[in-house]
Amino acid sequence: MKKILILMILLIFAVPIHAVHAATIYKWVDKDGVVNFTDDLEKVPSSYQDRVEVETRKDVKEEVTPPAPQAVTRGNEQEEIKKDIVGRDEAWWRDKVRPWKEKLKEATEKYESVEKKYTEKSDELSRRRSGSPTQYKMNIIELDKIREEKEKYQAQMAEANEMLEKLKKEAEETKADPAWLE
């Protein structure tokens, strides 16, 4: 009986005890609808701190090393796929920048068109000093509408430029190739 008891005690201590690791993951969605994750709360932008979701994951390896750069084979030569320190490649950065450049181009073209229209209407109004007060007021109202449209496109241009600047700073921080943003 003693032998069985001793054997059972030894078996209990001989069975490896699995340590449970846990990791806290912070998740937030930015204004572009992109879901972001980090394990460091300080990396969450302050504007999203109040919207961050906290998840605790069990049985997670404590340290995950990023995968090594992949190689693309072309005939006899090998070309290394370049990535930033977070593991994002040129395609990822170009996909992030492209919509903002398109928005900037579109807003700029529309702004220039409306600016031309505003100038023409303004010149027409200054040449037509005679006429009914009602017609004069209608022209002023039309100029105001055109001016509001100009302001809308100016705001769109400013937003696109701001986002492109943020992406440029993020690229610098993650050591991405600046040419990827062009």
C-alpha positions as CSV (number, residue, x, y, z in Angstrom):
1,M,0.0,0.0,0.0
2,K,2.9,2.4,0.8
3,K,4.5,1.6,-2.5
4,I,1.3,2.5,-4.4
5,L,0.9,5.8,-2.4
6,I,4.5,6.7,-3.1
7,L,4.1,5.8,-6.8
8,M,1.0,8.0,-7.0
9,I,2.8,10.9,-5.4
10,L,5.7,10.5,-7.7
11,L,3.4,10.4,-10.8
12,I,1.7,13.6,-9.7
13,F,5.0,15.4,-9.5
14,A,6.4,13.8,-12.6
15,V,3.6,15.0,-14.8
16,P,4.7,18.2,-16.4
17,I,2.8,21.2,-15.3
18,H,1.9,23.5,-18.1
19,A,2.4,27.1,-17.4
20,V,-0.4,29.3,-18.8
21,H,0.8,32.4,-20.4
22,A,-1.5,35.3,-21.0
23,A,-1.2,38.3,-23.2
24,T,-3.2,41.5,-23.2
25,I,-4.1,42.7,-26.6
26,Y,-5.5,46.2,-27.3
27,K,-7.7,46.7,-30.3
28,W,-9.1,49.8,-31.9
29,V,-10.6,50.9,-35.2
30,D,-9.2,54.1,-36.7
31,K,-11.2,56.7,-38.7
32,D,-10.5,54.8,-42.0
33,G,-12.1,51.7,-40.6
34,V,-8.8,49.9,-40.2
35,V,-8.6,47.5,-37.2
36,N,-5.4,47.9,-35.3
37,F,-3.9,45.6,-32.6
38,T,-1.0,46.1,-30.2
39,D,0.2,44.7,-26.9
40,D,1.5,48.0,-25.6
41,L,-1.2,50.5,-24.5
42,E,1.2,53.4,-25.1
43,K,1.2,52.6,-28.8
44,V,-2.5,53.3,-29.1
45,P,-3.0,56.9,-30.4
46,S,-4.4,59.2,-27.7
47,S,-7.5,60.0,-29.9
48,Y,-8.5,56.3,-29.8
49,Q,-7.6,55.5,-26.1
50,D,-11.3,55.9,-25.0
51,R,-12.4,53.4,-27.7
52,V,-9.8,50.7,-27.2
53,E,-11.0,47.1,-26.5
54,V,-8.9,45.0,-24.2
55,E,-8.6,41.2,-24.8
56,T,-6.7,38.8,-22.6
57,R,-5.4,35.8,-24.6
58,K,-4.3,32.7,-22.7
59,D,-1.7,30.2,-23.9
60,V,0.0,32.8,-26.0
61,K,3.8,32.7,-26.6
62,E,5.3,35.6,-24.8
63,E,7.7,36.7,-27.6
64,V,6.8,36.3,-31.3
65,T,9.6,37.0,-33.7
66,P,8.7,38.5,-37.0
67,P,9.1,36.2,-40.0
68,A,12.3,36.5,-42.0
69,P,12.1,38.4,-45.3
70,Q,10.9,36.2,-48.0
71,A,12.7,35.7,-51.2
72,V,11.2,35.8,-54.7
73,T,13.0,33.7,-57.3
74,R,13.3,35.0,-60.8
75,G,15.3,32.6,-62.9
76,N,18.7,32.4,-61.4
77,E,18.5,35.5,-59.3
78,Q,16.8,36.0,-55.9
79,E,15.3,39.3,-54.8
80,E,14.5,40.0,-51.2
81,I,11.1,41.4,-50.4
82,K,11.8,44.5,-48.3
83,K,9.6,45.3,-45.3
84,D,9.4,47.9,-42.6
85,I,10.2,47.0,-38.9
86,V,6.5,46.0,-38.4
87,G,6.6,43.6,-41.4
88,R,4.7,45.7,-43.9
89,D,5.9,45.7,-47.5
90,E,5.8,48.1,-50.3
91,A,2.4,46.9,-51.5
92,W,0.8,47.6,-48.1
93,W,2.2,51.1,-48.0
94,R,1.1,51.9,-51.6
95,D,-2.4,50.6,-50.9
96,K,-2.5,52.9,-47.8
97,V,-1.3,56.0,-49.7
98,R,-3.1,55.5,-53.1
99,P,-6.7,56.4,-51.9
100,W,-5.5,59.6,-50.2
101,K,-3.5,60.7,-53.3
102,E,-6.6,60.0,-55.4
103,K,-8.8,62.0,-53.0
104,L,-6.3,64.9,-53.1
105,K,-6.2,64.9,-56.9
106,E,-9.9,64.8,-57.2
107,A,-10.5,67.5,-54.6
108,T,-7.8,69.7,-56.2
109,E,-9.4,69.3,-59.7
110,K,-12.8,70.1,-58.4
111,Y,-11.5,73.1,-56.4
112,E,-9.8,74.5,-59.4
113,S,-12.9,74.2,-61.5
114,V,-15.1,75.9,-58.8
115,E,-12.4,78.6,-58.3
116,K,-12.6,79.4,-62.1
117,K,-16.4,79.4,-61.9
118,Y,-16.2,81.8,-58.8
119,T,-13.9,84.1,-60.6
120,E,-16.0,84.2,-63.7
121,K,-19.2,84.9,-61.7
122,S,-17.4,87.5,-59.6
123,D,-16.2,89.3,-62.8
124,E,-19.6,89.1,-64.3
125,L,-21.2,90.6,-61.2
126,S,-18.7,93.5,-61.1
127,R,-19.4,94.3,-64.8
128,R,-23.1,94.2,-64.3
129,R,-23.6,97.0,-61.9
130,S,-26.9,97.9,-63.4
131,G,-29.9,95.7,-63.2
132,S,-32.6,94.9,-60.7
133,P,-31.8,94.5,-57.0
134,T,-33.4,91.0,-57.1
135,Q,-31.0,89.9,-59.9
136,Y,-28.1,91.4,-57.9
137,K,-29.1,89.5,-54.8
138,M,-29.5,86.3,-56.8
139,N,-26.0,86.6,-58.1
140,I,-24.7,87.2,-54.6
141,I,-26.5,84.1,-53.3
142,E,-25.0,82.1,-56.2
143,L,-21.5,83.4,-55.4
144,D,-22.0,82.4,-51.7
145,K,-23.0,78.8,-52.8
146,I,-19.9,78.6,-55.0
147,R,-17.7,79.9,-52.2
148,E,-19.2,77.2,-49.9
149,E,-18.3,74.6,-52.5
150,K,-14.8,75.9,-52.7
151,E,-14.5,75.6,-48.9
152,K,-15.7,72.0,-49.0
153,Y,-13.0,71.1,-51.5
154,Q,-10.4,73.0,-49.5
155,A,-11.3,70.9,-46.5
156,Q,-11.1,67.7,-48.5
157,M,-7.6,68.7,-49.8
158,A,-6.5,69.6,-46.2
159,E,-7.7,66.2,-44.9
160,A,-5.9,64.3,-47.7
161,N,-2.7,66.3,-47.1
162,E,-3.0,65.6,-43.4
163,M,-3.4,61.9,-43.8
164,L,-0.5,61.7,-46.3
165,E,1.6,63.6,-43.8
166,K,0.6,61.1,-41.0
167,L,1.5,58.2,-43.3
168,K,4.8,59.8,-44.1
169,K,5.6,60.1,-40.3
170,E,4.4,56.5,-39.7
171,A,6.7,55.3,-42.5
172,E,9.6,57.2,-41.0
173,E,8.9,55.6,-37.6
174,T,8.7,52.1,-39.0
175,K,11.7,52.6,-41.2
176,A,9.7,52.0,-44.4
177,D,11.3,53.0,-47.7
178,P,10.1,56.6,-48.5
179,A,9.8,55.7,-52.2
180,W,6.9,53.4,-51.3
181,L,4.8,56.5,-50.6
182,E,5.3,58.0,-54.0
